[in-house]
C-alpha cells in the first residue's frame, strides 16, 4: 500500500485535533498563557517570528506568545477547514489550520491578520487529548508582522 497523506482519519481523532485548535484559540483570545500550557509538551519545538528555533514552553511563551497574544484581537481558527493526518497507531498526528485575527498599526488602526499553523501532535493513548510537540505558525504574505495592540494578560 502506498503512503497517502490524505488517508482516511478516524472522525474521533480528527475531532480531537479540531479541539486542540479550538482550545488554543480560546486561550490566545483570553491572553491566558497558563491555561494554554497543557496543550504543549514541555520540550516542544517551534519556528518563531522573533527567533529562528524556539525550544520548550518557557522560551516560547517568553519570546513568542507574550510578544503577540496581547497585541491582537479575535484570534480564531477556521475549525471547519482544519485538516489532520493521523498515524496508523493513532498516537501521532499533524494538524493544519488557518486563523483569522485583528492586528493594530502603531496609530491604533486595525488590520486583518490571517495566518496558518502546522502542528505535530502526540498522545500516550488514543483516548488522551493531543499535545503539541512542534508548531509552525506564519502570517499570510503581505500581512504586517508586528501588531501594536495592548491588552493585559490574564496569566
Secondary structure per residue as TSV (DSSP state, phi and psi in degrees):
chain	resnum	aa	ss	phi	psi
A	1	X	-	360.0	128.0
A	2	X	-	-73.0	151.4
A	3	X	-	-67.3	134.9
A	4	X	-	-130.9	127.4
A	5	X	T	-73.3	-22.6
A	6	X	T	-106.8	26.4
A	7	X	-	-59.9	152.0
A	8	X	-	-57.7	139.8
A	9	X	-	-115.7	135.3
A	10	X	-	-55.9	128.3
A	11	X	H	-55.0	-33.9
A	12	X	H	-67.3	-37.7
A	13	X	H	-66.6	-44.0
A	14	X	H	-63.6	-40.2
A	15	X	H	-61.3	-38.8
A	16	X	H	-70.1	-30.8
A	17	X	H	-64.9	-47.3
A	18	X	H	-59.6	-38.3
A	19	X	H	-60.2	-38.9
A	20	X	H	-60.3	-48.3
A	21	X	H	-63.3	-43.0
A	22	X	H	-59.6	-47.6
A	23	X	H	-66.8	-40.6
A	24	X	H	-59.4	-43.4
A	25	X	H	-54.4	-45.6
A	26	X	H	-60.7	-43.0
A	27	X	H	-70.8	-36.8
A	28	X	H	-64.4	-47.2
A	29	X	H	-59.2	-36.3
A	30	X	H	-83.4	-6.7
A	31	X	T	51.2	49.5
A	32	X	-	-115.0	87.4
A	33	X	H	-66.8	-44.7
A	34	X	H	-59.8	-41.6
A	35	X	H	-68.0	-24.4
A	36	X	H	-84.5	-17.8
A	37	X	G	-57.7	-35.8
A	38	X	G	-67.4	-13.6
A	39	X	G	-77.3	-8.9
A	40	X	E	-127.1	139.0
A	41	X	E	-62.4	145.0
A	42	X	E	-57.3	-33.4
A	43	X	E	-106.2	24.5
A	44	X	E	-62.0	158.3
A	45	X	E	-114.0	143.1
A	46	X	E	-139.5	156.1
A	47	X	E	-93.3	144.3
A	48	X	-	-130.1	161.2
A	49	X	S	-73.8	-38.0
A	50	X	S	-99.0	-16.2
A	51	X	S	-141.1	138.3
A	52	X	S	-57.5	-54.8
A	53	X	E	-123.0	138.4
A	54	X	E	-123.2	130.4
A	55	X	E	-115.6	119.0
A	56	X	S	89.3	159.5
A	57	X	H	-60.8	-48.4
A	58	X	H	-60.4	-47.0
A	59	X	H	-66.6	-40.9
A	60	X	H	-65.8	-44.0
A	61	X	I	-60.7	-46.3
A	62	X	I	-68.7	-40.6
A	63	X	I	-101.4	-9.3
A	64	X	I	-125.6	-69.6
A	65	X	I	-55.2	-48.3
A	66	X	H	-71.7	-12.7
A	67	X	H	-93.7	-7.2
A	68	X	H	-124.2	-52.5
A	69	X	G	-53.7	-42.0
A	70	X	G	-79.5	-1.3
A	71	X	G	-103.9	-2.4
A	72	X	-	-126.4	166.6
A	73	X	E	-130.2	156.2
A	74	X	E	67.1	25.2
A	75	X	E	-62.3	117.5
A	76	X	E	-147.0	127.6
A	77	X	E	-77.2	146.3
A	78	X	-	-80.0	86.6
A	79	X	G	-61.2	-33.4
A	80	X	G	-66.6	-18.9
A	81	X	G	-100.4	-1.6
A	82	X	-	-60.3	136.2
A	83	X	E	-114.7	153.1
A	84	X	E	-143.4	147.3
A	85	X	E	-124.0	126.1
A	86	X	E	-124.2	135.8
A	87	X	-	-66.0	156.8
A	88	X	T	-57.2	-31.9
A	89	X	T	-83.3	-3.8
A	90	X	S	65.9	22.8
A	91	X	S	-109.3	-4.2
A	92	X	E	-137.5	140.6
A	93	X	E	-147.3	159.9
A	94	X	E	-120.8	130.2
A	95	X	E	-114.6	142.8
A	96	X	E	-128.5	127.5
A	97	X	E	-143.8	149.5
A	98	X	E	-106.5	137.1
A	99	X	E	-120.3	161.4
A	100	X	E	-124.0	146.1
A	101	X	E	-159.6	172.4
A	102	X	E	-115.2	126.9
A	103	X	E	-106.8	173.9
A	104	X	E	-133.7	132.1
A	105	X	-	-71.0	165.5
A	106	X	T	-54.9	-29.8
A	107	X	T	-84.7	3.6
A	108	X	S	91.2	-4.8
A	109	X	-	-73.4	139.3
A	110	X	E	-80.2	156.5
A	111	X	E	-142.1	152.9
A	112	X	E	-68.6	136.5
A	113	X	-	-131.9	69.6
A	114	X	-	-83.6	157.8
A	115	X	E	-165.0	-168.7
A	116	X	E	-143.7	156.2
A	117	X	E	-133.7	137.5
A	118	X	E	-117.5	130.3
A	119	X	E	-133.4	135.5
A	120	X	E	-96.6	137.9
A	121	X	E	-128.0	146.3
A	122	X	E	-139.4	161.3
A	123	X	-	-155.1	157.3
A	124	X	S	-81.6	-30.8
A	125	X	S	-138.6	160.3
A	126	X	T	-68.4	-14.7
A	127	X	T	-91.1	-9.2
A	128	X	S	-82.9	157.5
A	129	X	-	-73.0	157.5
A	130	X	-	-74.3	144.9
A	131	X	E	-126.7	132.0
A	132	X	E	-72.0	132.9
A	133	X	E	-108.8	-16.2
A	134	X	E	-157.6	141.8
A	135	X	E	-134.0	147.9
A	136	X	E	-136.4	111.3
A	137	X	E	-115.4	136.3
A	138	X	E	-146.7	149.5
A	139	X	E	-80.5	153.6
A	140	X	-	-66.7	149.2
A	141	X	T	-51.9	136.5
A	142	X	T	87.8	-4.8
A	143	X	S	-84.8	131.4
A	144	X	-	-54.7	136.6
A	145	X	S	-87.5	-3.8
A	146	X	-	-128.1	135.8
A	147	X	-	-113.7	147.4
A	148	X	-	-116.4	24.1
A	149	X	-	-68.5	170.5
A	150	X	-	-149.5	85.3
A	151	X	-	-109.8	141.5
A	152	X	-	-72.5	149.6
A	153	X	-	-79.2	142.2
A	154	X	-	-76.5	-35.0
A	155	X	-	-145.3	360.0
